Amino acid sequence: MSDVLTVPRSRRNVELALLVLALAVAVGANYLAGTGREEPFSDYFWSQALTLGLMGLFVHGILRFRAKYADPVILPVVIALNGIGLAMIHRLDLAAAVNPDFAPVAPQQVLWTAVAIGAAAILLLLLRDHRILRRFTYISLIVSAVLLLLPLTPLGLEINGARIWISVGFGTFQPGEVAKITLAIFFAGYLSTNRDLILLAGKKIGPLQFPRFRDLAPMGAAWLVSIGVLIFQRDLGSSILFFGLFMVMIYVATSRVSWVLIGLAAIGAGVFVALELFSHVALRFDSWINAFSPEVYERVPGGSHQVVQGLFGLANGGLLGTGLGGGRPDLVTYANSDMIIAALGEELGLIGVVAIVMLYMILVSRGIRAALGTKDGFGKLLACGLSFTIALQCFVVIGGITRLIPLTGLTTPFMSAGGSSLLANWLIVALILLISETARRPAPTGPMKDSFPEALGVNGKPVKKRAEREATR
């Protein structure tokens, strides 16, 4: 047998080749969108191409020198999704340009793209190891609570019945988008430290194992704060997102089906209470179940006009679509944000939507792969939570547009118009890249003390032994 060790390759050249392909898809889509209105090489075309190209290569350069073992597929996939979204927003701007009062959205989205990718690059430069975030477990909880409460302060703005934005002078910002990252950091930090306590200490009632209240009190408080504030903000989509994040991370940490059953029961009780107490939730369900009823279709507010028009657009697209610039996605309300998948489905057809869904599946699967590869529990939980956030957001958006579930108003990651969502999702990508670099990095050959030992709990005491001791009290 050979004593030569196989050293993992960085795959940065593979990433560069895929990045060039992703840029070709993004720039080509933008060209076709402009061709439909005989404006293929507008100023926007060049600004989009240069922004995506230069910023994508900039992040690639940072990964090549600072995180050379990071996953080579994630960055090209995200660049492709971001570019396709920019192309469709530009195409919708061209369709709405006949209105003299219309303000184009695409240039602002390109600016937000540069800011978001720049923020991800800064995070990659400053955060050398994702495990450092574990030190800020409870600080992340406090930050999450502040972010979720901000829209209820005088800074908050109510738009279309939801109070989830704040005014930041030059525009609006949605703090809840960043809160999903800080909550994921808190859940990962708390569960990685107290996992054995939650598993070993507690009472067993029938087939279900219930942890002690004091072990789950901080997580319960985080869940109640997020869900309670978002109910007051009248945003059903974010409530589903936060609750799903909470449930998947505690299931990954404990591997117990009982938590899934408890979560389903909580969802059922929450839906019943919300339908009885909150009219906006009842209207959403009514417009979902009776979408094609004339009374529901024409009702303002809370009607089903938006979702029905989106379904007509998807039907008009058929298998191959009408081609970029050949349909009428501008007839759908908020086609460039909440309903961008319907717009893409009309002009790219079923095949185009399936291709986009496949890109999301690749992105989420690479995030889960990074979680499986890393050896520290905090990284596993954080990568799983962040990856699931993207997956759940896509499911809720596409499920609402296709009338599988009620329409909630969440944005499609990386594609919908909106700077808050774009910034938060690019930061998620940066964190997943850092975790994947740790997972793929070759193990050190010499004796090296781990700076973040997973076996150590509070004050350096082994977590498992401390859990066994407390369980017998």
C-alpha positions as a printed Julia matrix, in Angstrom:
473×3 Matrix{Float64}:
   0.0    0.0     0.0
   1.17   3.49   -0.78
   1.84   5.86    2.11
   1.08   8.87   -0.05
  -2.0   10.75    1.15
  -4.5   12.03   -1.39
  -4.73  15.79   -0.92
  -8.18  17.28   -1.78
  -8.11  19.71   -4.67
  -9.48  23.2    -4.3
 -11.61  23.08   -7.5
 -11.3   26.82   -7.97
 -10.7   26.41  -11.7
 -13.92  24.41  -11.92
 -15.67  27.26  -10.13
 -14.23  29.78  -12.61
 -15.47  27.75  -15.6
 -18.93  27.42  -14.07
 -18.92  31.11  -13.21
 -18.26  32.04  -16.84
 -21.16  29.79  -17.87
 -23.44  31.37  -15.26
 -22.53  34.87  -16.45
 -23.27  33.83  -20.04
 -26.74  32.66  -18.98
 -27.41  35.86  -17.02
 -26.16  38.25  -19.7
 -27.87  36.25  -22.45
 -31.2   36.41  -20.61
 -30.84  40.17  -20.22
 -30.06  40.52  -23.93
 -33.17  38.55  -24.9
 -35.31  40.62  -22.52
 -34.15  43.8   -24.24
 -34.51  42.35  -27.73
 -38.26  41.98  -27.21
 -38.45  45.79  -26.96
 -35.66  46.44  -29.47
 -33.32  47.65  -26.73
 -30.77  44.81  -26.43
 -27.7   46.95  -25.65
 -29.1   49.6   -23.36
 -27.19  51.21  -20.5
 -28.88  48.77  -18.17
 -27.53  45.82  -20.17
 -23.96  46.94  -19.63
 -24.46  47.86  -15.99
 -25.96  44.45  -15.27
 -23.22  42.59  -17.15
 -20.38  44.55  -15.53
 -21.85  44.37  -12.02
 -22.42  40.63  -12.08
 -19.16  39.92  -13.9
 -16.84  42.07  -11.8
 -18.45  41.3    -8.45
 -18.66  37.58   -9.2
 -15.0   37.45  -10.17
 -14.14  39.5    -7.07
 -15.77  36.93   -4.78
 -14.12  34.14   -6.78
 -10.74  35.8    -6.18
 -11.39  36.03   -2.45
 -12.31  32.34   -2.33
  -9.21  31.43   -4.32
  -6.89  33.02   -1.77
  -8.83  32.93    1.52
 -11.13  29.89    1.28
  -9.69  27.83   -1.54
 -11.44  24.6    -0.5
 -14.93  26.14   -0.47
 -17.64  24.48   -2.54
 -17.04  25.34   -6.24
 -20.7   25.12   -7.32
 -22.49  27.49   -4.94
 -21.19  30.82   -6.3
 -21.95  30.11  -10.0
 -25.47  28.88   -9.16
 -26.27  32.02   -7.17
 -24.84  34.29   -9.88
 -27.06  32.56  -12.45
 -30.19  32.96  -10.29
 -29.39  36.59   -9.53
 -28.76  37.33  -13.2
 -31.99  35.69  -14.39
 -33.91  37.71  -11.81
 -32.29  40.95  -12.99
 -33.19  40.11  -16.59
 -36.86  39.52  -15.77
 -37.09  42.7   -13.66
 -35.6   44.62  -16.61
 -38.09  43.02  -18.98
 -41.0   44.05  -16.71
 -39.61  47.59  -16.51
 -39.65  47.81  -20.31
 -43.28  46.63  -20.4
 -44.32  49.25  -17.83
 -42.33  52.07  -19.43
 -45.43  53.21  -21.37
 -46.73  54.66  -18.11
 -45.19  58.14  -17.72
 -45.35  57.91  -13.91
 -43.52  54.6   -13.75
 -40.15  54.49  -11.97
 -37.85  51.68  -13.19
 -36.9   49.09  -10.6
 -34.06  47.29  -12.41
 -31.31  49.95  -11.92
 -31.95  49.98   -8.16
 -31.85  46.17   -8.12
 -28.46  46.21   -9.86
 -27.21  48.61   -7.18
 -28.53  46.31   -4.46
 -26.82  43.38   -6.2
 -23.48  45.18   -5.98
 -24.1   46.01   -2.3
 -25.19  42.45   -1.46
 -22.26  40.77   -3.19
 -19.91  43.33   -1.66
 -21.3   42.56    1.82
 -20.79  38.83    1.2
 -17.2   39.52    0.1
 -16.52  41.57    3.24
 -17.92  38.75    5.4
 -15.64  36.25    3.67
 -12.66  38.52    4.29
 -13.38  39.33    7.94
 -14.76  36.0     9.19
 -11.98  33.46    8.81
 -13.81  30.69   10.68
 -17.57  30.3    11.07
 -17.14  28.83   14.58
 -16.32  32.29   15.89
 -20.03  33.08   15.59
 -20.73  30.56   18.33
 -19.39  33.07   20.85
 -22.27  35.42   19.95
 -25.12  33.0    20.64
 -27.11  35.15   23.06
 -26.08  38.39   21.4
 -27.68  37.01   18.23
 -30.9   36.41   20.16
 -30.94  40.02   21.37
 -30.18  41.31   17.88
 -33.01  39.17   16.48
 -35.49  40.59   18.96
 -34.42  44.17   18.14
 -34.68  43.56   14.4
 -38.16  42.06   14.72
 -39.38  44.88   16.93
 -38.06  47.69   14.72
 -41.07  47.76   12.34
 -43.35  48.35   15.35
 -41.45  51.51   16.3
 -42.01  54.96   14.71
 -39.45  53.91   12.08
 -41.87  51.24   10.82
 -43.89  51.54    7.62
 -47.09  49.73    6.71
 -47.24  48.71    3.05
 -50.09  46.63    1.59
 -51.38  45.83    5.07
 -48.08  44.44    6.41
 -45.85  46.33    8.82
 -42.49  44.69    8.13
 -40.46  47.59    6.71
 -38.59  50.5     8.25
 -37.57  53.78    6.68
 -33.79  54.21    6.33
 -33.74  57.62    4.69
 -32.84  56.61    1.14
 -35.49  53.88    0.99
 -37.04  51.02    2.95
 -35.49  47.98    4.59
 -36.98  44.74    5.93
 -35.2   43.81    9.2
 -36.86  40.38    9.32
 -34.68  39.24    6.42
 -31.54  39.72    8.51
 -33.27  38.31   11.6
 -33.53  34.88    9.99
 -29.7   34.76    9.93
 -29.24  35.91   13.53
 -31.94  33.5    14.73
 -30.21  30.64   12.9
 -26.93  31.56   14.63
 -28.67  31.59   18.01
 -30.42  28.25   17.44
 -27.19  26.63   16.21
 -25.14  27.97   19.11
 -27.66  27.08   21.79
 -28.45  23.6    20.47
 -24.8   22.64   19.86
 -24.01  23.54   23.48
 -27.11  22.07   25.13
 -27.95  19.15   22.84
 -27.06  16.47   25.38
 -28.9   18.29   28.14
 -32.02  18.41   25.97
 -31.71  14.71   25.1
 -30.87  13.29   28.54
 -32.6   15.61   30.97
 -36.38  15.81   30.98
 -39.49  13.69   31.35
 -40.85  10.98   29.12
 -44.62  10.98   28.66
 -45.67   8.01   26.61
 -43.53   7.78   23.46
 -42.56  11.47   23.62
 -39.49  12.8    25.42
 -39.97  16.34   26.74
 -36.96  18.42   27.81
 -36.89  20.5    30.95
 -38.43  23.91   30.54
 -35.27  25.74   31.62
 -33.28  24.0    28.86
 -35.69  25.15   26.15
 -36.8   28.47   27.65
 -34.41  30.64   25.57
 -35.47  28.92   22.34
 -39.11  29.12   23.3
 -38.7   32.82   23.98
 -37.07  33.33   20.58
 -39.93  31.48   18.88
 -42.63  33.37   20.75
 -41.0   36.74   20.07
 -40.6   36.08   16.35
 -44.07  34.62   15.82
 -45.8   37.15   18.09
 -44.18  40.19   16.48
 -44.84  38.91   12.99
 -48.51  38.35   13.8
 -48.74  41.98   14.83
 -46.92  42.87   11.61
 -49.53  40.91    9.63
 -46.95  38.91    7.65
 -47.94  35.26    7.38
 -45.02  34.27    5.12
 -42.28  35.29    7.54
 -44.12  33.59   10.4
 -44.06  30.31    8.48
 -40.39  30.82    7.66
 -39.32  31.42   11.27
 -41.39  28.56   12.64
 -40.0   26.2    10.0
 -36.44  27.27   10.84
 -37.09  26.62   14.52
 -38.51  23.15   13.89
 -35.91  21.88   11.43
 -32.95  22.94   13.56
 -34.27  21.3    16.73
 -35.07  18.15   14.74
 -31.58  18.05   13.23
 -30.09  18.53   16.7
 -32.16  15.84   18.45
 -33.16  13.45   15.6
 -36.45  12.86   17.36
 -39.7   12.45   15.45
 -41.58  13.61   18.53
 -40.5   17.17   17.77
 -42.07  16.91   14.31
 -45.34  15.74   15.85
 -45.26  18.53   18.41
 -44.52  21.03   15.62
 -47.42  19.79   13.48
 -49.75  20.08   16.45
 -48.51  23.61   17.09
 -49.04  24.51   13.43
 -52.59  23.16   13.53
 -53.41  25.08   16.7
 -51.79  28.23   15.34
 -53.75  28.07   12.07
 -57.03  27.59   13.94
 -56.39  30.52   16.27
 -55.18  32.77   13.42
 -58.27  32.01   11.33
 -60.53  32.91   14.24
 -58.7   36.03   15.44
 -57.05  37.64   12.41
 -59.14  38.69    9.43
 -56.17  39.02    7.08
 -55.28  35.34    7.61
 -58.9   34.3     7.01
 -58.98  36.33    3.79
 -55.78  34.65    2.58
 -57.26  31.2     3.12
 -60.55  32.19    1.51
 -58.78  33.54   -1.59
 -56.81  30.27   -1.73
 -59.77  27.9    -1.43
 -62.28  29.94   -3.47
 -59.85  31.64   -5.85
 -62.08  31.34   -8.93
 -65.24  32.6    -7.23
 -66.25  35.94   -8.83
 -66.9   37.54   -5.44
 -63.49  36.5    -4.11
 -61.71  37.4    -7.36
 -63.04  40.97   -7.32
 -62.74  41.55   -3.57
 -60.53  44.47   -2.5
 -58.52  43.94   -0.38
 -57.88  40.24    0.1
 -59.07  39.1    -3.32
 -57.64  36.34   -5.49
 -56.95  38.48   -8.58
 -53.18  38.24   -8.16
 -52.94  34.47   -7.84
 -55.49  33.77  -10.59
 -53.69  36.04  -13.06
 -50.46  34.26  -12.14
 -52.07  30.91  -12.92
 -53.3   32.24  -16.28
 -49.76  33.4   -17.04
 -48.3   29.99  -16.23
 -50.94  28.35  -18.43
 -50.14  30.76  -21.27
 -46.47  29.82  -21.05
 -47.13  26.12  -21.54
 -44.13  23.84  -21.96
 -41.68  26.09  -23.79
 -42.95  29.56  -22.87
 -43.59  32.62  -25.0
 -39.94  33.7   -24.93
 -38.44  36.57  -22.97
 -40.34  39.68  -24.02
 -43.11  37.73  -25.74
 -45.67  37.38  -22.96
 -47.74  39.67  -20.75
 -46.43  39.04  -17.21
 -46.94  42.73  -16.48
 -50.67  42.02  -16.1
 -49.93  40.3   -12.77
 -49.73  42.49   -9.67
 -46.21  42.63   -8.19
 -44.84  40.52  -11.02
 -41.27  41.64  -10.27
 -41.35  40.64   -6.59
 -43.97  38.27   -5.12
 -44.97  36.77   -8.49
 -41.69  36.69  -10.39
 -41.9   32.89  -10.75
 -45.23  33.33  -12.55
 -43.61  35.87  -14.89
 -40.7   33.51  -15.57
 -43.11  30.61  -16.05
 -45.04  32.48  -18.72
 -41.99  33.45  -20.76
 -39.67  30.48  -20.09
 -42.38  27.82  -19.83
 -42.47  24.74  -17.65
 -38.99  23.72  -18.8
 -37.55  27.06  -17.72
 -39.23  26.94  -14.29
 -38.02  23.36  -13.75
 -34.48  24.49  -14.63
 -34.71  27.3   -12.06
 -36.04  24.9    -9.42
 -33.15  22.56  -10.21
 -30.7   25.4    -9.57
 -32.28  25.94   -6.16
 -32.11  22.22   -5.46
 -28.41  22.19   -6.32
 -27.8   25.17   -4.06
 -29.65  23.63   -1.1
 -28.07  20.2    -1.61
 -24.57  21.73   -1.62
 -25.41  23.51    1.63
 -26.58  20.23    3.19
 -23.44  18.56    1.87
 -21.33  21.19    3.62
 -23.28  20.51    6.82
 -22.62  16.77    6.56
 -18.93  17.31    5.87
 -18.05  19.65    8.71
 -17.08  18.07   12.04
 -18.35  20.7    14.47
 -21.94  20.57   15.65
 -22.4   24.33   15.41
 -21.43  24.34   11.73
 -23.69  21.39   10.96
 -26.71  23.06   12.52
 -25.98  26.47   11.03
 -25.48  25.13    7.48
 -28.63  22.98    7.75
 -30.68  25.88    9.09
 -29.52  28.39    6.47
 -29.95  25.89    3.61
 -33.42  24.96    4.82
 -34.34  28.65    5.0
 -33.71  28.98    1.25
 -35.54  25.71    0.52
 -38.59  26.6     2.62
 -38.75  30.09    1.14
 -38.79  28.64   -2.39
 -41.45  26.1    -1.44
 -43.7   28.74    0.15
 -43.32  31.09   -2.83
 -43.83  28.52   -5.59
 -46.54  26.73   -3.6
 -48.46  29.98   -3.21
 -48.15  30.91   -6.89
 -49.3   27.46   -8.05
 -52.12  27.46   -5.42
 -50.73  24.49   -3.56
 -50.8   26.58   -0.35
 -52.11  30.08    0.42
 -50.12  32.93   -1.12
 -47.94  34.5     1.57
 -46.0   37.32   -0.1
 -42.44  36.05    0.47
 -39.79  36.92   -2.09
 -38.04  34.39   -4.3
 -34.39  34.21   -3.11
 -31.91  36.1    -5.34
 -34.52  36.79   -8.03
 -37.29  39.03   -6.68
 -36.98  42.8    -6.55
 -36.03  43.93   -3.06
 -32.7   44.84   -1.54
 -33.32  43.41    1.95
 -33.92  39.88    0.72
 -31.01  40.03   -1.72
 -28.59  41.25    0.95
 -29.66  38.64    3.51
 -29.48  35.75    1.05
 -26.01  36.71   -0.18
 -24.84  36.78    3.45
 -26.31  33.28    3.83
 -24.31  32.17    0.8
 -21.11  33.59    2.32
 -21.7   31.67    5.56
 -22.4   28.42    3.71
 -19.2   28.9     1.66
 -17.2   29.34    4.86
 -18.69  26.18    6.37
 -18.05  24.23    3.16
 -14.41  25.36    3.22
 -14.05  23.92    6.71
 -15.73  20.68    5.59
 -13.53  20.22    2.5
 -10.24  21.47    3.97
  -7.57  18.73    4.42
  -7.12  17.61    8.02
  -3.93  18.83    9.72
  -1.17  16.2     9.75
   0.55  17.26   12.99
  -0.75  17.43   16.53
  -2.93  20.49   16.75
  -5.26  21.49   19.52
  -8.74  22.38   18.37
  -9.63  25.96   19.23
 -13.34  25.1    19.24
 -13.67  21.68   20.92
 -17.17  20.33   20.49
 -16.93  18.26   23.64
 -16.55  21.3    25.85
 -19.51  23.1    27.28
 -19.82  25.95   29.73
 -16.57  26.78   31.58
 -14.76  23.96   29.78
 -16.8   21.15   31.37
 -17.7   18.25   29.1
 -21.29  18.68   27.94
 -22.23  15.02   27.91
 -20.95  14.32   31.42
 -22.63  17.46   32.72
 -25.89  16.38   31.07
 -25.73  12.91   32.6
 -25.04  14.4    36.01
 -27.94  16.88   35.78
 -30.3   14.23   34.42
 -29.93  12.23   37.62
 -30.85  15.17   39.84
